[in-house]
Amino acid sequence: MDYKELDVWLQARELVKRVYELSATFPKEEQFSLTSQLRRCIVSVSSNIAEGCGRQTAKETIHFLHIARGSLFEAETQIILAKDLNIATTNVDEIL
C-alpha cells in the first residue's frame, strides 16, 4: 500500500493544517522560537510516516513510526506550553 493512502498519514496532513492555523495566531516575537519549533515537529510526523513506509524492513519502518510518535508528543507539549503562556487560546484536545 502507498503511504499516501494510509489514514494515519492523511490525518497527520490535516494536523499540519490545524497547527499552522493555530501558530499563525502566535505573537511575532515567537516566530523564531515556539512557532518555528512547533511547525517543524508537526511536519516531522507525516514526514517520518512516509519515510518509514519507504524503508526495506519492518524494523526500520517501526523505527520511523516511533520517531513520528515522539514528534507528536513534542507538538502536544508545545501546544500545552503555548496555552500556559497565554499564547494560544485553543486547548490541545481541539488540535490533536
C-alpha positions as CSV (number, residue, x, y, z in Angstrom):
1,M,0.0,0.0,0.0
2,D,1.2,3.5,-0.8
3,Y,1.8,5.6,2.3
4,K,-0.4,8.4,0.7
5,E,-3.4,6.0,1.2
6,L,-2.8,5.4,4.9
7,D,-5.4,7.0,7.2
8,V,-2.6,7.9,9.7
9,W,-0.7,9.9,7.1
10,L,-3.8,11.7,5.9
11,Q,-4.7,12.6,9.4
12,A,-1.1,13.8,10.0
13,R,-1.6,16.1,7.0
14,E,-4.8,17.5,8.5
15,L,-3.0,18.1,11.7
16,V,-0.3,20.1,10.0
17,K,-3.0,22.4,8.7
18,R,-4.6,22.9,12.2
19,V,-1.2,23.5,13.8
20,Y,-0.2,26.1,11.1
21,E,-3.5,27.9,11.6
22,L,-3.0,27.9,15.4
23,S,0.6,29.0,15.3
24,A,-0.3,31.8,12.8
25,T,-2.0,33.5,15.8
26,F,1.1,33.4,17.9
27,P,2.8,36.8,18.6
28,K,5.5,37.9,16.2
29,E,8.2,37.5,18.9
30,E,7.5,33.8,18.9
31,Q,8.1,33.4,15.1
32,F,11.7,32.1,15.5
33,S,11.1,30.1,18.7
34,L,7.9,28.3,19.7
35,T,6.2,28.9,16.3
36,S,9.1,27.5,14.3
37,Q,9.7,24.6,16.7
38,L,6.1,23.6,16.7
39,R,5.8,23.7,13.0
40,R,9.0,21.7,12.4
41,C,7.9,18.9,14.8
42,I,4.4,18.7,13.4
43,V,5.7,18.4,9.8
44,S,8.0,15.7,11.1
45,V,5.1,13.5,12.0
46,S,3.8,13.0,8.4
47,S,7.4,13.0,7.0
48,N,8.5,10.2,9.3
49,I,5.5,8.1,8.5
50,A,6.3,8.5,4.8
51,E,10.0,7.8,5.3
52,G,9.2,4.7,7.4
53,C,7.0,3.3,4.7
54,G,9.9,3.7,2.2
55,R,12.2,1.5,4.3
56,Q,13.2,-2.0,3.4
57,T,12.3,-3.8,6.6
58,A,9.5,-3.8,9.2
59,K,12.1,-2.9,11.9
60,E,13.1,0.2,10.0
61,T,9.5,1.2,9.4
62,I,8.6,0.8,13.0
63,H,11.7,2.9,14.0
64,F,10.4,5.8,11.9
65,L,6.9,5.4,13.2
66,H,8.3,5.7,16.7
67,I,10.0,8.9,15.7
68,A,6.7,10.2,14.3
69,R,5.0,9.4,17.6
70,G,7.8,11.2,19.5
71,S,7.3,14.3,17.4
72,L,3.6,14.2,18.1
73,F,4.2,14.2,21.8
74,E,6.7,17.0,21.4
75,A,4.0,19.0,19.5
76,E,1.4,18.3,22.2
77,T,3.8,19.6,24.8
78,Q,4.5,22.8,22.9
79,I,0.8,23.4,22.4
80,I,0.3,22.9,26.2
81,L,3.1,25.4,26.8
82,A,1.6,27.9,24.4
83,K,-1.7,27.6,26.3
84,D,0.2,28.0,29.7
85,L,1.9,31.2,28.4
86,N,-1.5,32.5,27.1
87,I,-0.1,32.5,23.6
88,A,-2.7,30.0,22.4
89,T,-6.4,30.1,23.3
90,T,-7.1,26.7,21.8
91,N,-6.9,23.6,24.0
92,V,-4.7,20.7,22.9
93,D,-7.7,18.4,22.6
94,E,-9.2,20.8,20.0
95,I,-6.0,20.5,17.8
96,L,-4.8,16.9,18.3
